[in-house]
Amino acid sequence: MKANPNRAEYVNDFLKKLQLVKKFLPALIEYTFYGISASLDVKPKTVELLMRKGIYAMIMRGDILEIVNFEDLK
């Protein structure tokens, strides 16, 4: 989760860290991983970048968490 996630390097860093999960937790290697970038607010340009990289974008709307690109990545 980032307070200001609207930087491309954050997205790329997140993808690298997601790949490390399988290395450090080999018992989970048979599972499919889905990345979710969570933030208080995400610019549309960042949502598009996350979508291209196959990462879900989750934001706060009031007191509800919403994945704003769920239908696009389904």
PDB file of N, CA, C, O and CB in Angstrom:
ATOM      1  N   MET A   1       0.850  -1.181   0.000  1.00  0.00           N
ATOM      2  CA  MET A   1       0.000   0.000   0.000  1.00  0.00           C
ATOM      3  C   MET A   1       0.883   1.227   0.000  1.00  0.00           C
ATOM      4  O   MET A   1       1.850   1.316   0.756  1.00  0.00           O
ATOM      5  CB  MET A   1      -0.960   0.008   1.215  1.00  0.00           C
ATOM      6  N   LYS A   2       0.541   2.161  -0.849  1.00  0.00           N
ATOM      7  CA  LYS A   2       1.273   3.411  -0.949  1.00  0.00           C
ATOM      8  C   LYS A   2       0.299   4.570  -0.774  1.00  0.00           C
ATOM      9  O   LYS A   2      -0.833   4.518  -1.255  1.00  0.00           O
ATOM     10  CB  LYS A   2       2.020   3.512  -2.303  1.00  0.00           C
ATOM     11  N   ALA A   3       0.741   5.606  -0.091  1.00  0.00           N
ATOM     12  CA  ALA A   3      -0.079   6.810   0.048  1.00  0.00           C
ATOM     13  C   ALA A   3      -0.151   7.550  -1.285  1.00  0.00           C
ATOM     14  O   ALA A   3      -1.175   8.152  -1.609  1.00  0.00           O
ATOM     15  CB  ALA A   3       0.490   7.737   1.150  1.00  0.00           C
ATOM     16  N   ASN A   4       0.942   7.506  -2.060  1.00  0.00           N
ATOM     17  CA  ASN A   4       0.979   8.136  -3.374  1.00  0.00           C
ATOM     18  C   ASN A   4       1.599   7.150  -4.364  1.00  0.00           C
ATOM     19  O   ASN A   4       2.812   7.172  -4.574  1.00  0.00           O
ATOM     20  CB  ASN A   4       1.783   9.482  -3.337  1.00  0.00           C
ATOM     21  N   PRO A   5       0.792   6.293  -4.968  1.00  0.00           N
ATOM     22  CA  PRO A   5       1.322   5.217  -5.809  1.00  0.00           C
ATOM     23  C   PRO A   5       1.559   5.609  -7.260  1.00  0.00           C
ATOM     24  O   PRO A   5       1.889   4.748  -8.076  1.00  0.00           O
ATOM     25  CB  PRO A   5       0.393   4.062  -5.773  1.00  0.00           C
ATOM     26  N   ASN A   6       1.405   6.849  -7.597  1.00  0.00           N
ATOM     27  CA  ASN A   6       1.389   7.266  -8.993  1.00  0.00           C
ATOM     28  C   ASN A   6       2.785   7.466  -9.566  1.00  0.00           C
ATOM     29  O   ASN A   6       3.079   8.500 -10.166  1.00  0.00           O
ATOM     30  CB  ASN A   6       0.602   8.535  -9.134  1.00  0.00           C
ATOM     31  N   ARG A   7       3.639   6.469  -9.376  1.00  0.00           N
ATOM     32  CA  ARG A   7       4.984   6.493  -9.933  1.00  0.00           C
ATOM     33  C   ARG A   7       5.254   5.130 -10.561  1.00  0.00           C
ATOM     34  O   ARG A   7       5.038   4.091  -9.936  1.00  0.00           O
ATOM     35  CB  ARG A   7       6.053   6.840  -8.838  1.00  0.00           C
ATOM     36  N   ALA A   8       5.724   5.149 -11.791  1.00  0.00           N
ATOM     37  CA  ALA A   8       5.952   3.902 -12.533  1.00  0.00           C
ATOM     38  C   ALA A   8       6.950   2.992 -11.830  1.00  0.00           C
ATOM     39  O   ALA A   8       6.810   1.770 -11.885  1.00  0.00           O
ATOM     40  CB  ALA A   8       6.445   4.210 -13.939  1.00  0.00           C
ATOM     41  N   GLU A   9       7.955   3.564 -11.169  1.00  0.00           N
ATOM     42  CA  GLU A   9       8.952   2.711 -10.508  1.00  0.00           C
ATOM     43  C   GLU A   9       8.343   1.917  -9.360  1.00  0.00           C
ATOM     44  O   GLU A   9       8.827   0.828  -9.051  1.00  0.00           O
ATOM     45  CB  GLU A   9      10.112   3.558  -9.989  1.00  0.00           C
ATOM     46  N   TYR A  10       7.288   2.433  -8.714  1.00  0.00           N
ATOM     47  CA  TYR A  10       6.600   1.673  -7.673  1.00  0.00           C
ATOM     48  C   TYR A  10       5.960   0.416  -8.249  1.00  0.00           C
ATOM     49  O   TYR A  10       5.990  -0.649  -7.632  1.00  0.00           O
ATOM     50  CB  TYR A  10       5.537   2.540  -6.989  1.00  0.00           C
ATOM     51  N   VAL A  11       5.385   0.553  -9.431  1.00  0.00           N
ATOM     52  CA  VAL A  11       4.739  -0.595 -10.082  1.00  0.00           C
ATOM     53  C   VAL A  11       5.785  -1.646 -10.431  1.00  0.00           C
ATOM     54  O   VAL A  11       5.574  -2.834 -10.185  1.00  0.00           O
ATOM     55  CB  VAL A  11       3.972  -0.151 -11.358  1.00  0.00           C
ATOM     56  N   ASN A  12       6.885  -1.231 -10.989  1.00  0.00           N
ATOM     57  CA  ASN A  12       7.942  -2.173 -11.359  1.00  0.00           C
ATOM     58  C   ASN A  12       8.565  -2.830 -10.128  1.00  0.00           C
ATOM     59  O   ASN A  12       8.861  -4.025 -10.150  1.00  0.00           O
ATOM     60  CB  ASN A  12       9.023  -1.461 -12.173  1.00  0.00           C
ATOM     61  N   ASP A  13       8.768  -2.063  -9.055  1.00  0.00           N
ATOM     62  CA  ASP A  13       9.288  -2.635  -7.810  1.00  0.00           C
ATOM     63  C   ASP A  13       8.321  -3.682  -7.251  1.00  0.00           C
ATOM     64  O   ASP A  13       8.743  -4.729  -6.760  1.00  0.00           O
ATOM     65  CB  ASP A  13       9.533  -1.524  -6.765  1.00  0.00           C
ATOM     66  N   PHE A  14       7.035  -3.391  -7.331  1.00  0.00           N
ATOM     67  CA  PHE A  14       6.023  -4.322  -6.833  1.00  0.00           C
ATOM     68  C   PHE A  14       6.080  -5.640  -7.594  1.00  0.00           C
ATOM     69  O   PHE A  14       5.991  -6.708  -6.988  1.00  0.00           O
ATOM     70  CB  PHE A  14       4.622  -3.705  -6.946  1.00  0.00           C
ATOM     71  N   LEU A  15       6.226  -5.578  -8.918  1.00  0.00           N
ATOM     72  CA  LEU A  15       6.318  -6.798  -9.723  1.00  0.00           C
ATOM     73  C   LEU A  15       7.538  -7.632  -9.339  1.00  0.00           C
ATOM     74  O   LEU A  15       7.456  -8.859  -9.275  1.00  0.00           O
ATOM     75  CB  LEU A  15       6.375  -6.448 -11.212  1.00  0.00           C
ATOM     76  N   LYS A  16       8.657  -6.979  -9.085  1.00  0.00           N
ATOM     77  CA  LYS A  16       9.865  -7.697  -8.667  1.00  0.00           C
ATOM     78  C   LYS A  16       9.643  -8.387  -7.327  1.00  0.00           C
ATOM     79  O   LYS A  16      10.040  -9.537  -7.142  1.00  0.00           O
ATOM     80  CB  LYS A  16      11.064  -6.734  -8.575  1.00  0.00           C
ATOM     81  N   LYS A  17       9.016  -7.690  -6.402  1.00  0.00           N
ATOM     82  CA  LYS A  17       8.762  -8.272  -5.076  1.00  0.00           C
ATOM     83  C   LYS A  17       7.776  -9.422  -5.159  1.00  0.00           C
ATOM     84  O   LYS A  17       7.897 -10.395  -4.414  1.00  0.00           O
ATOM     85  CB  LYS A  17       8.234  -7.206  -4.115  1.00  0.00           C
ATOM     86  N   LEU A  18       6.816  -9.327  -6.043  1.00  0.00           N
ATOM     87  CA  LEU A  18       5.845 -10.406  -6.208  1.00  0.00           C
ATOM     88  C   LEU A  18       6.533 -11.684  -6.680  1.00  0.00           C
ATOM     89  O   LEU A  18       6.160 -12.780  -6.261  1.00  0.00           O
ATOM     90  CB  LEU A  18       4.748  -9.994  -7.202  1.00  0.00           C
ATOM     91  N   GLN A  19       7.518 -11.552  -7.535  1.00  0.00           N
ATOM     92  CA  GLN A  19       8.272 -12.719  -8.005  1.00  0.00           C
ATOM     93  C   GLN A  19       9.105 -13.344  -6.889  1.00  0.00           C
ATOM     94  O   GLN A  19       9.360 -14.548  -6.912  1.00  0.00           O
ATOM     95  CB  GLN A  19       9.179 -12.326  -9.167  1.00  0.00           C
ATOM     96  N   LEU A  20       9.529 -12.549  -5.921  1.00  0.00           N
ATOM     97  CA  LEU A  20      10.333 -13.066  -4.813  1.00  0.00           C
ATOM     98  C   LEU A  20       9.524 -13.936  -3.858  1.00  0.00           C
ATOM     99  O   LEU A  20      10.095 -14.757  -3.139  1.00  0.00           O
ATOM    100  CB  LEU A  20      10.952 -11.920  -4.048  1.00  0.00           C
ATOM    101  N   VAL A  21       8.222 -13.771  -3.841  1.00  0.00           N
ATOM    102  CA  VAL A  21       7.381 -14.564  -2.948  1.00  0.00           C
ATOM    103  C   VAL A  21       7.585 -16.056  -3.216  1.00  0.00           C
ATOM    104  O   VAL A  21       7.738 -16.846  -2.284  1.00  0.00           O
ATOM    105  CB  VAL A  21       5.893 -14.182  -3.122  1.00  0.00           C
ATOM    106  N   LYS A  22       7.586 -16.421  -4.461  1.00  0.00           N
ATOM    107  CA  LYS A  22       7.757 -17.837  -4.815  1.00  0.00           C
ATOM    108  C   LYS A  22       9.147 -18.351  -4.441  1.00  0.00           C
ATOM    109  O   LYS A  22       9.316 -19.524  -4.110  1.00  0.00           O
ATOM    110  CB  LYS A  22       7.517 -18.040  -6.314  1.00  0.00           C
ATOM    111  N   LYS A  23      10.131 -17.469  -4.495  1.00  0.00           N
ATOM    112  CA  LYS A  23      11.495 -17.875  -4.143  1.00  0.00           C
ATOM    113  C   LYS A  23      11.602 -18.137  -2.636  1.00  0.00           C
ATOM    114  O   LYS A  23      12.206 -19.125  -2.219  1.00  0.00           O
ATOM    115  CB  LYS A  23      12.516 -16.788  -4.574  1.00  0.00           C
ATOM    116  N   PHE A  24      11.023 -17.263  -1.832  1.00  0.00           N
ATOM    117  CA  PHE A  24      11.153 -17.379  -0.383  1.00  0.00           C
ATOM    118  C   PHE A  24      10.096 -18.280   0.253  1.00  0.00           C
ATOM    119  O   PHE A  24      10.261 -18.727   1.388  1.00  0.00           O
ATOM    120  CB  PHE A  24      11.081 -16.017   0.235  1.00  0.00           C
ATOM    121  N   LEU A  25       9.022 -18.544  -0.468  1.00  0.00           N
ATOM    122  CA  LEU A  25       7.971 -19.426   0.031  1.00  0.00           C
ATOM    123  C   LEU A  25       7.690 -20.514  -1.003  1.00  0.00           C
ATOM    124  O   LEU A  25       6.628 -20.512  -1.626  1.00  0.00           O
ATOM    125  CB  LEU A  25       6.678 -18.624   0.354  1.00  0.00           C
ATOM    126  N   PRO A  26       8.624 -21.439  -1.192  1.00  0.00           N
ATOM    127  CA  PRO A  26       8.479 -22.448  -2.242  1.00  0.00           C
ATOM    128  C   PRO A  26       7.241 -23.337  -2.073  1.00  0.00           C
ATOM    129  O   PRO A  26       6.786 -23.938  -3.046  1.00  0.00           O
ATOM    130  CB  PRO A  26       9.708 -23.312  -2.278  1.00  0.00           C
ATOM    131  N   ALA A  27       6.701 -23.429  -0.885  1.00  0.00           N
ATOM    132  CA  ALA A  27       5.491 -24.234  -0.681  1.00  0.00           C
ATOM    133  C   ALA A  27       4.305 -23.650  -1.440  1.00  0.00           C
ATOM    134  O   ALA A  27       3.314 -24.340  -1.681  1.00  0.00           O
ATOM    135  CB  ALA A  27       5.158 -24.330   0.813  1.00  0.00           C
ATOM    136  N   LEU A  28       4.410 -22.373  -1.816  1.00  0.00           N
ATOM    137  CA  LEU A  28       3.317 -21.707  -2.530  1.00  0.00           C
ATOM    138  C   LEU A  28       3.521 -21.667  -4.038  1.00  0.00           C
ATOM    139  O   LEU A  28       2.718 -21.060  -4.747  1.00  0.00           O
ATOM    140  CB  LEU A  28       3.155 -20.305  -2.014  1.00  0.00           C
ATOM    141  N   ILE A  29       4.565 -22.292  -4.537  1.00  0.00           N
ATOM    142  CA  ILE A  29       4.916 -22.190  -5.952  1.00  0.00           C
ATOM    143  C   ILE A  29       3.821 -22.717  -6.880  1.00  0.00           C
ATOM    144  O   ILE A  29       3.712 -22.261  -8.018  1.00  0.00           O
ATOM    145  CB  ILE A  29       6.197 -22.939  -6.211  1.00  0.00           C
ATOM    146  N   GLU A  30       3.020 -23.655  -6.422  1.00  0.00           N
ATOM    147  CA  GLU A  30       1.975 -24.228  -7.274  1.00  0.00           C
ATOM    148  C   GLU A  30       0.747 -23.323  -7.401  1.00  0.00           C
ATOM    149  O   GLU A  30      -0.144 -23.590  -8.207  1.00  0.00           O
ATOM    150  CB  GLU A  30       1.552 -25.576  -6.728  1.00  0.00           C
ATOM    151  N   TYR A  31       0.705 -22.265  -6.613  1.00  0.00           N
ATOM    152  CA  TYR A  31      -0.446 -21.361  -6.641  1.00  0.00           C
ATOM    153  C   TYR A  31      -0.229 -20.225  -7.631  1.00  0.00           C
ATOM    154  O   TYR A  31       0.906 -19.855  -7.932  1.00  0.00           O
ATOM    155  CB  TYR A  31      -0.714 -20.794  -5.245  1.00  0.00           C
ATOM    156  N   THR A  32      -1.327 -19.682  -8.130  1.00  0.00           N
ATOM    157  CA  THR A  32      -1.275 -18.509  -8.995  1.00  0.00           C
ATOM    158  C   THR A  32      -1.339 -17.270  -8.118  1.00  0.00           C
ATOM    159  O   THR A  32      -2.183 -17.177  -7.227  1.00  0.00           O
ATOM    160  CB  THR A  32      -2.435 -18.518 -10.042  1.00  0.00           C
ATOM    161  N   PHE A  33      -0.452 -16.323  -8.368  1.00  0.00           N
ATOM    162  CA  PHE A  33      -0.410 -15.092  -7.605  1.00  0.00           C
ATOM    163  C   PHE A  33      -1.039 -13.958  -8.402  1.00  0.00           C
ATOM    164  O   PHE A  33      -0.822 -13.833  -9.608  1.00  0.00           O
ATOM    165  CB  PHE A  33       1.031 -14.747  -7.219  1.00  0.00           C
ATOM    166  N   TYR A  34      -1.817 -13.140  -7.716  1.00  0.00           N
ATOM    167  CA  TYR A  34      -2.415 -11.954  -8.313  1.00  0.00           C
ATOM    168  C   TYR A  34      -1.974 -10.747  -7.505  1.00  0.00           C
ATOM    169  O   TYR A  34      -2.181 -10.689  -6.293  1.00  0.00           O
ATOM    170  CB  TYR A  34      -3.971 -12.060  -8.363  1.00  0.00           C
ATOM    171  N   GLY A  35      -1.373  -9.795  -8.176  1.00  0.00           N
ATOM    172  CA  GLY A  35      -0.923  -8.599  -7.485  1.00  0.00           C
ATOM    173  C   GLY A  35      -2.064  -7.598  -7.330  1.00  0.00           C
ATOM    174  O   GLY A  35      -2.863  -7.398  -8.245  1.00  0.00           O
ATOM    175  N   ILE A  36      -2.125  -6.979  -6.162  1.00  0.00           N
ATOM    176  CA  ILE A  36      -3.105  -5.928  -5.902  1.00  0.00           C
ATOM    177  C   ILE A  36      -2.357  -4.744  -5.317  1.00  0.00           C
ATOM    178  O   ILE A  36      -1.753  -4.845  -4.249  1.00  0.00           O
ATOM    179  CB  ILE A  36      -4.243  -6.419  -4.936  1.00  0.00           C
ATOM    180  N   SER A  37      -2.401  -3.625  -6.020  1.00  0.00           N
ATOM    181  CA  SER A  37      -1.802  -2.392  -5.533  1.00  0.00           C
ATOM    182  C   SER A  37      -2.895  -1.594  -4.833  1.00  0.00           C
ATOM    183  O   SER A  37      -3.864  -1.174  -5.466  1.00  0.00           O
ATOM    184  CB  SER A  37      -1.148  -1.568  -6.700  1.00  0.00           C
ATOM    185  N   ALA A  38      -2.741  -1.387  -3.534  1.00  0.00           N
ATOM    186  CA  ALA A  38      -3.761  -0.705  -2.743  1.00  0.00           C
ATOM    187  C   ALA A  38      -3.297   0.698  -2.375  1.00  0.00           C
ATOM    188  O   ALA A  38      -2.133   0.912  -2.037  1.00  0.00           O
ATOM    189  CB  ALA A  38      -4.091  -1.508  -1.475  1.00  0.00           C
ATOM    190  N   SER A  39      -4.221   1.646  -2.445  1.00  0.00           N
ATOM    191  CA  SER A  39      -3.901   3.025  -2.119  1.00  0.00           C
ATOM    192  C   SER A  39      -5.164   3.779  -1.762  1.00  0.00           C
ATOM    193  O   SER A  39      -6.277   3.298  -1.975  1.00  0.00           O
ATOM    194  CB  SER A  39      -3.179   3.706  -3.282  1.00  0.00           C
ATOM    195  N   LEU A  40      -4.975   4.967  -1.218  1.00  0.00           N
ATOM    196  CA  LEU A  40      -6.117   5.816  -0.916  1.00  0.00           C
ATOM    197  C   LEU A  40      -6.708   6.414  -2.187  1.00  0.00           C
ATOM    198  O   LEU A  40      -7.912   6.654  -2.271  1.00  0.00           O
ATOM    199  CB  LEU A  40      -5.712   6.925   0.048  1.00  0.00           C
ATOM    200  N   ASP A  41      -5.852   6.649  -3.171  1.00  0.00           N
ATOM    201  CA  ASP A  41      -6.301   7.220  -4.436  1.00  0.00           C
ATOM    202  C   ASP A  41      -5.310   6.837  -5.529  1.00  0.00           C
ATOM    203  O   ASP A  41      -4.104   6.799  -5.283  1.00  0.00           O
ATOM    204  CB  ASP A  41      -6.446   8.768  -4.335  1.00  0.00           C
ATOM    205  N   VAL A  42      -5.796   6.558  -6.716  1.00  0.00           N
ATOM    206  CA  VAL A  42      -4.948   6.194  -7.846  1.00  0.00           C
ATOM    207  C   VAL A  42      -5.412   6.978  -9.066  1.00  0.00           C
ATOM    208  O   VAL A  42      -6.601   7.012  -9.383  1.00  0.00           O
ATOM    209  CB  VAL A  42      -4.991   4.655  -8.118  1.00  0.00           C
ATOM    210  N   LYS A  43      -4.464   7.603  -9.741  1.00  0.00           N
ATOM    211  CA  LYS A  43      -4.798   8.338 -10.968  1.00  0.00           C
ATOM    212  C   LYS A  43      -5.135   7.352 -12.080  1.00  0.00           C
ATOM    213  O   LYS A  43      -4.608   6.240 -12.104  1.00  0.00           O
ATOM    214  CB  LYS A  43      -3.624   9.264 -11.399  1.00  0.00           C
ATOM    215  N   PRO A  44      -6.012   7.754 -13.004  1.00  0.00           N
ATOM    216  CA  PRO A  44      -6.367   6.868 -14.125  1.00  0.00           C
ATOM    217  C   PRO A  44      -5.158   6.373 -14.913  1.00  0.00           C
ATOM    218  O   PRO A  44      -5.140   5.230 -15.369  1.00  0.00           O
ATOM    219  CB  PRO A  44      -7.306   7.586 -15.061  1.00  0.00           C
ATOM    220  N   LYS A  45      -4.154   7.226 -15.074  1.00  0.00           N
ATOM    221  CA  LYS A  45      -2.940   6.836 -15.805  1.00  0.00           C
ATOM    222  C   LYS A  45      -2.237   5.674 -15.090  1.00  0.00           C
ATOM    223  O   LYS A  45      -1.720   4.763 -15.737  1.00  0.00           O
ATOM    224  CB  LYS A  45      -1.974   8.048 -15.944  1.00  0.00           C
ATOM    225  N   THR A  46      -2.224   5.714 -13.761  1.00  0.00           N
ATOM    226  CA  THR A  46      -1.606   4.644 -12.990  1.00  0.00           C
ATOM    227  C   THR A  46      -2.425   3.367 -13.083  1.00  0.00           C
ATOM    228  O   THR A  46      -1.862   2.275 -13.157  1.00  0.00           O
ATOM    229  CB  THR A  46      -1.444   5.062 -11.531  1.00  0.00           C
ATOM    230  N   VAL A  47      -3.749   3.491 -13.079  1.00  0.00           N
ATOM    231  CA  VAL A  47      -4.621   2.311 -13.226  1.00  0.00           C
ATOM    232  C   VAL A  47      -4.352   1.652 -14.570  1.00  0.00           C
ATOM    233  O   VAL A  47      -4.309   0.424 -14.654  1.00  0.00           O
ATOM    234  CB  VAL A  47      -6.130   2.703 -13.104  1.00  0.00           C
ATOM    235  N   GLU A  48      -4.172   2.442 -15.620  1.00  0.00           N
ATOM    236  CA  GLU A  48      -3.865   1.889 -16.946  1.00  0.00           C
ATOM    237  C   GLU A  48      -2.535   1.136 -16.928  1.00  0.00           C
ATOM    238  O   GLU A  48      -2.425   0.058 -17.510  1.00  0.00           O
ATOM    239  CB  GLU A  48      -3.822   3.013 -18.004  1.00  0.00           C
ATOM    240  N   LEU A  49      -1.532   1.698 -16.265  1.00  0.00           N
ATOM    241  CA  LEU A  49      -0.228   1.029 -16.167  1.00  0.00           C
ATOM    242  C   LEU A  49      -0.357  -0.279 -15.395  1.00  0.00           C
ATOM    243  O   LEU A  49       0.187  -1.302 -15.810  1.00  0.00           O
ATOM    244  CB  LEU A  49       0.810   1.951 -15.485  1.00  0.00           C
ATOM    245  N   LEU A  50      -1.069  -0.250 -14.285  1.00  0.00           N
ATOM    246  CA  LEU A  50      -1.279  -1.463 -13.503  1.00  0.00           C
ATOM    247  C   LEU A  50      -2.001  -2.525 -14.332  1.00  0.00           C
ATOM    248  O   LEU A  50      -1.666  -3.708 -14.268  1.00  0.00           O
ATOM    249  CB  LEU A  50      -2.079  -1.148 -12.232  1.00  0.00           C
ATOM    250  N   MET A  51      -2.987  -2.092 -15.104  1.00  0.00           N
ATOM    251  CA  MET A  51      -3.742  -3.017 -15.953  1.00  0.00           C
ATOM    252  C   MET A  51      -2.831  -3.676 -16.985  1.00  0.00           C
ATOM    253  O   MET A  51      -2.910  -4.885 -17.204  1.00  0.00           O
ATOM    254  CB  MET A  51      -4.893  -2.282 -16.658  1.00  0.00           C
ATOM    255  N   ARG A  52      -1.970  -2.886 -17.614  1.00  0.00           N
ATOM    256  CA  ARG A  52      -1.038  -3.438 -18.612  1.00  0.00           C
ATOM    257  C   ARG A  52      -0.092  -4.454 -17.994  1.00  0.00           C
ATOM    258  O   ARG A  52       0.335  -5.394 -18.663  1.00  0.00           O
ATOM    259  CB  ARG A  52      -0.231  -2.316 -19.265  1.00  0.00           C
ATOM    260  N   LYS A  53       0.235  -4.272 -16.730  1.00  0.00           N
ATOM    261  CA  LYS A  53       1.148  -5.176 -16.036  1.00  0.00           C
ATOM    262  C   LYS A  53       0.417  -6.345 -15.373  1.00  0.00           C
ATOM    263  O   LYS A  53       1.053  -7.232 -14.804  1.00  0.00           O
ATOM    264  CB  LYS A  53       1.939  -4.409 -14.992  1.00  0.00           C
ATOM    265  N   GLY A  54      -0.933  -6.351 -15.446  1.00  0.00           N
ATOM    266  CA  GLY A  54      -1.707  -7.443 -14.875  1.00  0.00           C
ATOM    267  C   GLY A  54      -1.906  -7.344 -13.375  1.00  0.00           C
ATOM    268  O   GLY A  54      -2.068  -8.359 -12.697  1.00  0.00           O
ATOM    269  N   ILE A  55      -1.896  -6.119 -12.851  1.00  0.00           N
ATOM    270  CA  ILE A  55      -2.041  -5.889 -11.420  1.00  0.00           C
ATOM    271  C   ILE A  55      -3.374  -5.203 -11.154  1.00  0.00           C
ATOM    272  O   ILE A  55      -3.757  -4.266 -11.855  1.00  0.00           O
ATOM    273  CB  ILE A  55      -0.865  -5.041 -10.870  1.00  0.00           C
ATOM    274  N   TYR A  56      -4.064  -5.681 -10.141  1.00  0.00           N
ATOM    275  CA  TYR A  56      -5.321  -5.041  -9.735  1.00  0.00           C
ATOM    276  C   TYR A  56      -5.030  -3.755  -8.970  1.00  0.00           C
ATOM    277  O   TYR A  56      -4.048  -3.674  -8.232  1.00  0.00           O
ATOM    278  CB  TYR A  56      -6.173  -6.002  -8.868  1.00  0.00           C
ATOM    279  N   ALA A  57      -5.884  -2.753  -9.148  1.00  0.00           N
ATOM    280  CA  ALA A  57      -5.767  -1.475  -8.432  1.00  0.00           C
ATOM    281  C   ALA A  57      -6.914  -1.368  -7.434  1.00  0.00           C
ATOM    282  O   ALA A  57      -8.083  -1.378  -7.818  1.00  0.00           O
ATOM    283  CB  ALA A  57      -5.778  -0.261  -9.425  1.00  0.00           C
ATOM    284  N   MET A  58      -6.571  -1.267  -6.155  1.00  0.00           N
ATOM    285  CA  MET A  58      -7.578  -1.182  -5.097  1.00  0.00           C
ATOM    286  C   MET A  58      -7.488   0.192  -4.432  1.00  0.00           C
ATOM    287  O   MET A  58      -6.404   0.641  -4.059  1.00  0.00           O
ATOM    288  CB  MET A  58      -7.383  -2.322  -4.045  1.00  0.00           C
ATOM    289  N   ILE A  59      -8.642   0.854  -4.288  1.00  0.00           N
ATOM    290  CA  ILE A  59      -8.670   2.162  -3.642  1.00  0.00           C
ATOM    291  C   ILE A  59      -9.769   2.208  -2.589  1.00  0.00           C
ATOM    292  O   ILE A  59     -10.680   1.380  -2.569  1.00  0.00           O
ATOM    293  CB  ILE A  59      -8.878   3.277  -4.681  1.00  0.00           C
ATOM    294  N   MET A  60      -9.653   3.197  -1.719  1.00  0.00           N
ATOM    295  CA  MET A  60     -10.679   3.436  -0.697  1.00  0.00           C
ATOM    296  C   MET A  60     -11.732   4.370  -1.281  1.00  0.00           C
ATOM    297  O   MET A  60     -11.403   5.421  -1.831  1.00  0.00           O
ATOM    298  CB  MET A  60     -10.055   4.043   0.609  1.00  0.00           C
ATOM    299  N   ARG A  61     -12.983   3.987  -1.161  1.00  0.00           N
ATOM    300  CA  ARG A  61     -14.108   4.851  -1.527  1.00  0.00           C
ATOM    301  C   ARG A  61     -14.997   4.920  -0.296  1.00  0.00           C
ATOM    302  O   ARG A  61     -15.803   4.025  -0.041  1.00  0.00           O
ATOM    303  CB  ARG A  61     -14.901   4.307  -2.802  1.00  0.00           C
ATOM    304  N   GLY A  62     -14.836   5.993   0.458  1.00  0.00           N
ATOM    305  CA  GLY A  62     -15.545   6.082   1.733  1.00  0.00           C
ATOM    306  C   GLY A  62     -14.940   5.086   2.688  1.00  0.00           C
ATOM    307  O   GLY A  62     -13.755   5.174   3.011  1.00  0.00           O
ATOM    308  N   ASP A  63     -15.735   4.136   3.148  1.00  0.00           N
ATOM    309  CA  ASP A  63     -15.219   3.103   4.041  1.00  0.00           C
ATOM    310  C   ASP A  63     -15.206   1.728   3.373  1.00  0.00           C
ATOM    311  O   ASP A  63     -15.234   0.698   4.046  1.00  0.00           O
ATOM    312  CB  ASP A  63     -16.050   3.051   5.314  1.00  0.00           C
ATOM    313  N   ILE A  64     -15.163   1.730   2.031  1.00  0.00           N
ATOM    314  CA  ILE A  64     -15.173   0.487   1.262  1.00  0.00           C
ATOM    315  C   ILE A  64     -13.922   0.413   0.378  1.00  0.00           C
ATOM    316  O   ILE A  64     -13.547   1.395  -0.261  1.00  0.00           O
ATOM    317  CB  ILE A  64     -16.461   0.387   0.397  1.00  0.00           C
ATOM    318  N   LEU A  65     -13.285  -0.757   0.349  1.00  0.00           N
ATOM    319  CA  LEU A  65     -12.189  -0.996  -0.587  1.00  0.00           C
ATOM    320  C   LEU A  65     -12.777  -1.496  -1.899  1.00  0.00           C
ATOM    321  O   LEU A  65     -13.615  -2.398  -1.910  1.00  0.00           O
ATOM    322  CB  LEU A  65     -11.160  -2.019  -0.007  1.00  0.00           C
ATOM    323  N   GLU A  66     -12.334  -0.908  -3.000  1.00  0.00           N
ATOM    324  CA  GLU A  66     -12.865  -1.291  -4.314  1.00  0.00           C
ATOM    325  C   GLU A  66     -11.718  -1.550  -5.284  1.00  0.00           C
ATOM    326  O   GLU A  66     -10.778  -0.759  -5.374  1.00  0.00           O
ATOM    327  CB  GLU A  66     -13.804  -0.190  -4.871  1.00  0.00           C
ATOM    328  N   ILE A  67     -11.803  -2.664  -6.008  1.00  0.00           N
ATOM    329  CA  ILE A  67     -10.843  -2.939  -7.078  1.00  0.00           C
ATOM    330  C   ILE A  67     -11.401  -2.272  -8.333  1.00  0.00           C
ATOM    331  O   ILE A  67     -12.403  -2.718  -8.892  1.00  0.00           O
ATOM    332  CB  ILE A  67     -10.613  -4.505  -7.291  1.00  0.00           C
ATOM    333  N   VAL A  68     -10.742  -1.202  -8.768  1.00  0.00           N
ATOM    334  CA  VAL A  68     -11.307  -0.378  -9.834  1.00  0.00           C
ATOM    335  C   VAL A  68     -11.106  -0.949 -11.239  1.00  0.00           C
ATOM    336  O   VAL A  68     -11.779  -0.518 -12.175  1.00  0.00           O
ATOM    337  CB  VAL A  68     -10.707   0.987  -9.771  1.00  0.00           C
ATOM    338  N   ASN A  69     -10.201  -1.901 -11.400  1.00  0.00           N
ATOM    339  CA  ASN A  69      -9.971  -2.481 -12.732  1.00  0.00           C
ATOM    340  C   ASN A  69     -10.276  -3.983 -12.746  1.00  0.00           C
ATOM    341  O   ASN A  69      -9.710  -4.731 -13.544  1.00  0.00           O
ATOM    342  CB  ASN A  69      -8.516  -2.236 -13.177  1.00  0.00           C
ATOM    343  N   PHE A  70     -11.161  -4.409 -11.868  1.00  0.00           N
ATOM    344  CA  PHE A  70     -11.482  -5.837 -11.754  1.00  0.00           C
ATOM    345  C   PHE A  70     -12.044  -6.398 -13.054  1.00  0.00           C
ATOM    346  O   PHE A  70     -11.586  -7.438 -13.529  1.00  0.00           O
ATOM    347  CB  PHE A  70     -12.480  -6.065 -10.624  1.00  0.00           C
ATOM    348  N   GLU A  71     -13.019  -5.729 -13.625  1.00  0.00           N
ATOM    349  CA  GLU A  71     -13.647  -6.217 -14.868  1.00  0.00           C
ATOM    350  C   GLU A  71     -12.661  -6.240 -16.020  1.00  0.00           C
ATOM    351  O   GLU A  71     -12.751  -7.107 -16.889  1.00  0.00           O
ATOM    352  CB  GLU A  71     -14.847  -5.347 -15.241  1.00  0.00           C
ATOM    353  N   ASP A  72     -11.718  -5.299 -16.046  1.00  0.00           N
ATOM    354  CA  ASP A  72     -10.755  -5.243 -17.146  1.00  0.00           C
ATOM    355  C   ASP A  72      -9.736  -6.366 -17.085  1.00  0.00           C
ATOM    356  O   ASP A  72      -9.179  -6.745 -18.115  1.00  0.00           O
ATOM    357  CB  ASP A  72     -10.042  -3.916 -17.141  1.00  0.00           C
ATOM    358  N   LEU A  73      -9.477  -6.909 -15.897  1.00  0.00           N
ATOM    359  CA  LEU A  73      -8.481  -7.980 -15.755  1.00  0.00           C
ATOM    360  C   LEU A  73      -9.095  -9.354 -15.572  1.00  0.00           C
ATOM    361  O   LEU A  73      -8.367 -10.337 -15.441  1.00  0.00           O
ATOM    362  CB  LEU A  73      -7.584  -7.689 -14.592  1.00  0.00           C
ATOM    363  N   LYS A  74     -10.402  -9.445 -15.561  1.00  0.00           N
ATOM    364  CA  LYS A  74     -11.084 -10.714 -15.323  1.00  0.00           C
ATOM    365  C   LYS A  74     -10.721 -11.770 -16.333  1.00  0.00           C
ATOM    366  O   LYS A  74     -11.221 -12.893 -16.258  1.00  0.00           O
ATOM    367  CB  LYS A  74     -12.561 -10.512 -15.329  1.00  0.00           C
TER     368      LYS A  74
END
